[in-house]
């Protein structure tokens, strides 16, 4: 897929599993289990799906997935699968980690920045040593001192080495370049940034944890993890209306079945109109 000066490539970086009830909040299990079947522990599968933007001068990765170097207990709890990895997918494009110029992190939860660092000789080091990592300053400040409710989502060795090595760019605005705009949202966590990529005729929105799955498009479908669920509902209203009116493509970071979709609305509310198993070329 091409938008402006960028070629867009899907980068899969493994899969994991989370409790289905937590992923769908107040929505009863009979309404979500057919589209997202749970295992015997009530966990549903999530992909860690990232996006690579390539221009003549830039190679920009959006989020870095859940990463590796987790202990056995963590792997068992989250049913981690590394059979598909970020590095393998980059190699298919003849790109190595040293060539990544920028990483835009939506937020610092472990399943979005886990692949930003790796453990080498007992030390956590950046996985993309020549990249600048872009995150909202106020979100970084929250990640350093989160609440009791969400502190388990922030694993500091997965992002602090970026700051220690001088690679972290703490942003106080939403600009990036002519095609890339950062949209700040606060329902899931404070100062998450989702990424709008547009050239005026074609627009893709990297939805982060505003819409993890296509099945989160209906407004009441809000994760139990969200710090401010009513804020999430309003953010979804605003984003989905714009996406429908301007024919955006929504990119899903965690949906195991759908890479992207367009959105429409009927008397029951918003829904995924056309779903894509890969990025459309048109």
SVG drawing of the C-alpha trace seen along z (x, -y; Angstrom):
<svg xmlns="http://www.w3.org/2000/svg" viewBox="-32 -21 59 47">
<polyline fill="none" stroke="black" stroke-width="0.4" points="0.0,0.0 1.3,-3.5 0.3,-6.7 2.2,-9.8 5.9,-9.2 5.5,-6.1 5.1,-2.4 3.2,-0.6 4.1,2.9 2.4,5.1 4.9,6.4 3.7,9.3 5.5,9.8 3.9,12.8 0.7,13.5 -0.5,13.7 -3.7,14.3 -5.8,12.2 -9.0,12.8 -12.0,12.4 -14.1,10.8 -11.4,8.2 -11.1,7.5 -14.8,6.8 -15.7,5.2 -19.5,5.2 -20.4,7.1 -21.7,10.6 -19.7,13.6 -22.5,14.9 -22.1,11.7 -18.3,11.8 -17.4,15.5 -18.4,16.4 -16.1,13.8 -13.4,14.2 -13.5,17.8 -11.9,18.3 -9.8,21.2 -10.4,23.4 -9.0,20.6 -11.4,18.0 -8.4,16.3 -8.8,15.0 -6.0,14.7 -4.4,11.3 -1.9,10.5 1.0,8.1 0.7,6.4 2.9,3.5 3.3,1.2 6.4,0.2 6.5,-3.0 9.3,-3.2 10.3,-6.3 13.5,-7.3 14.9,-8.7 13.0,-7.0 12.1,-3.6 9.5,-4.2 8.1,-1.4 4.8,-1.9 4.9,0.0 7.2,2.9 4.9,5.7 5.3,7.8 8.9,8.8 10.9,11.7 13.0,12.4 10.0,13.1 10.2,15.7 8.4,19.0 5.6,17.9 4.9,14.9 4.9,17.0 2.5,19.5 0.1,16.8 -0.1,15.0 0.3,18.0 3.1,16.3 3.8,17.5 7.0,16.3 6.7,18.5 6.1,15.2 8.5,12.5 9.2,8.8 12.8,9.5 11.8,12.3 9.3,10.1 11.8,7.2 14.3,9.6 11.8,10.6 11.9,7.0 15.7,7.0 15.7,4.6 17.6,5.1 17.0,3.4 19.9,1.0 18.1,-0.6 15.0,-1.7 15.2,-5.5 12.1,-6.1 9.8,-4.2 6.4,-5.8 5.1,-4.2 1.3,-4.5 1.9,-4.0 4.2,-2.1 2.2,1.0 4.3,4.1 2.4,5.5 3.2,2.3 6.8,1.6 8.0,5.0 10.1,5.4 11.8,2.0 14.6,3.6 16.4,6.9 18.4,8.6 22.1,9.0 24.8,10.1 22.5,9.4 21.7,5.8 18.6,4.4 19.6,2.5 17.6,0.8 16.5,3.2 16.7,0.4 19.9,-1.4 19.8,-4.0 16.1,-5.0 14.5,-7.8 11.6,-6.6 8.6,-9.0 6.1,-9.0 4.0,-11.6 5.9,-13.2 2.8,-13.1 2.3,-9.4 5.9,-8.7 5.5,-10.6 2.4,-8.4 4.3,-5.3 7.0,-6.1 4.4,-6.5 1.2,-4.6 -1.8,-3.9 -2.2,-0.7 -4.8,0.4 -2.5,0.3 1.0,0.5 1.3,4.2 1.0,3.0 4.2,1.0 7.4,3.1 10.1,0.5 13.0,2.4 11.0,2.4 11.2,-1.4 13.6,-3.0 16.8,-1.9 15.5,-4.0 15.7,-7.1 19.0,-6.1 20.6,-5.8 19.2,-9.1 16.9,-7.6 13.6,-8.7 11.9,-11.8 9.3,-13.1 6.6,-14.9 4.5,-17.8 2.6,-18.1 0.9,-16.0 3.0,-16.9 5.3,-14.5 5.5,-15.2 3.3,-16.0 1.7,-12.6 1.8,-11.5 -0.3,-13.1 -0.5,-11.9 -4.0,-11.9 -4.0,-11.9 -6.6,-9.9 -7.1,-9.3 -9.7,-6.6 -7.5,-3.5 -4.5,-5.2 -3.4,-8.8 -1.9,-10.4 -2.0,-7.4 -1.2,-8.5 -2.9,-6.8 -1.4,-7.5 -3.1,-9.0 -1.3,-8.5 -2.8,-10.5 -1.9,-12.1 -5.2,-13.9 -6.8,-11.2 -6.0,-8.1 -6.0,-7.8 -5.1,-4.9 -5.5,-5.2 -3.3,-3.0 -5.9,-2.4 -3.7,-1.2 -5.8,-0.3 -8.7,-2.5 -10.0,0.3 -7.9,3.5 -10.2,5.6 -12.7,4.9 -15.2,6.3 -14.6,3.3 -16.1,0.9 -19.6,0.9 -19.6,-1.8 -20.4,0.2 -17.5,2.7 -14.9,1.1 -12.1,3.0 -12.2,3.6 -8.5,2.4 -9.5,-1.2 -8.9,-3.7 -11.7,-6.0 -14.3,-3.9 -16.8,-6.7 -14.0,-8.8 -13.2,-5.8 -16.8,-5.8 -16.7,-9.5 -13.4,-9.1 -14.7,-6.2 -17.7,-8.3 -15.5,-11.1 -13.0,-8.9 -15.6,-6.5 -17.7,-9.4 -14.6,-11.0 -13.5,-7.6 -16.9,-7.0 -17.3,-10.5 -13.7,-10.6 -13.4,-6.9 -10.5,-6.1 -9.0,-2.6 -8.8,-1.4 -5.7,0.7 -6.1,3.1 -3.1,3.9 -4.4,7.0 -7.2,8.5 -6.1,12.1 -8.5,12.3 -8.6,8.8 -5.8,6.4 -8.0,3.5 -11.5,2.3 -13.7,-0.5 -16.6,-1.6 -20.2,-2.4 -23.3,-3.1 -26.9,-1.9 -29.8,-2.2 -27.9,0.1 -24.7,-2.0 -21.2,-1.7 -20.0,1.5 -17.1,2.8 -18.3,2.4 -15.5,4.0 -12.8,6.1 -9.3,6.8 -7.0,9.7 -4.1,7.7 -3.6,4.0 -5.5,3.1 -3.4,1.9 -6.0,-0.5"/>
</svg>
